[in-house]
Amino acid sequence: MKFTVESDVGRKRMVNEDRVAFFEHPDHFKLAILADGMGGHNAGDVASEMAIEEMKSFFLNLNVVQLDSIETKKQWMLETIQSVNEKIYNHSLSHESCKGMGTTLIAMLIDGNDCLIGHIGDSRVYYFTSDSVSLITRDHSYVNFLVEYGEISEEEAENHPQKNFIVKSLGTESTIEPDFYELKLAEATNVLICSDGLSNKLSTEEMAAILTLPLSIKEKGKKLIQLANDSGGEDNISVILLSNDEEV
C-alpha cells in the first residue's frame, strides 16, 4: 500500500484548522487520521491538533495482540475516540479561549487489506475502483438528515444553504458515538479521505479523473488540492490518498 498526506490552507482562510496524519505501528497496523477543526468555532485548530496527537498516542501504545477480531478493533476505536472526545471537551471547559471548539474525525485503522473507519462530522471517505466510486461515510449534517428523511433530494442537498451545518462533532459534547464502517481493499483500488474543503469543490468524476492520471500518488494528492483551489479554495483542503495498486 502506498499513501500520501496533503493539506493546504486554501485561498480564503488565514489559518489551517485541518490536521492530517498517517501512523505505522511497530507491528503491521496503520492508522490514517483526518480532523477538520470546526470553522466559526473558537480554536478549531487546537481541537484538530489534540485529536491527532491523542489518537497517535493511543495507537502507538496499543497492544495489537488484543485486536484479533473486528469486534475488538471496534471496541478499541470506540474507547479511544470517546477518551479523545472527553479530553477535548474538558480542555474547552477549562480554557476560555477554547470554549465551544470541536472537530470532525475520520480514523481509519488498517490491518492488511481490512479497514475499520470511525467517523464523526462531514469529512468523507471515498472508495475508487477502476470503474466505480462509492461514498463510504454518511455526513453528520443537517442537510443529510433531511435527505435521509425524504425532505429534500440528493441533488437539492448539494446546493442547500445549510449544507455545512454539522450535527455531530468531536469535543463539543461530553459523550460521543461515532459511526463505524468496514472496508476491504481489493487490488488496483484507491481510498480518498478528505475534508469538506475538497468534497465541496470536486465532483466524484473530477476526483476519479485525477486518480487515473499517469502520476505518482503524491502528485495525485497535490493535483486534487490544486483543483479545489482553482475552483475557489474558500476552505482549508486536506486529503489522505491510499493506493492498493502496485503500478502507481
Disulfide bonds with the S-S distance in Angstrom:
none
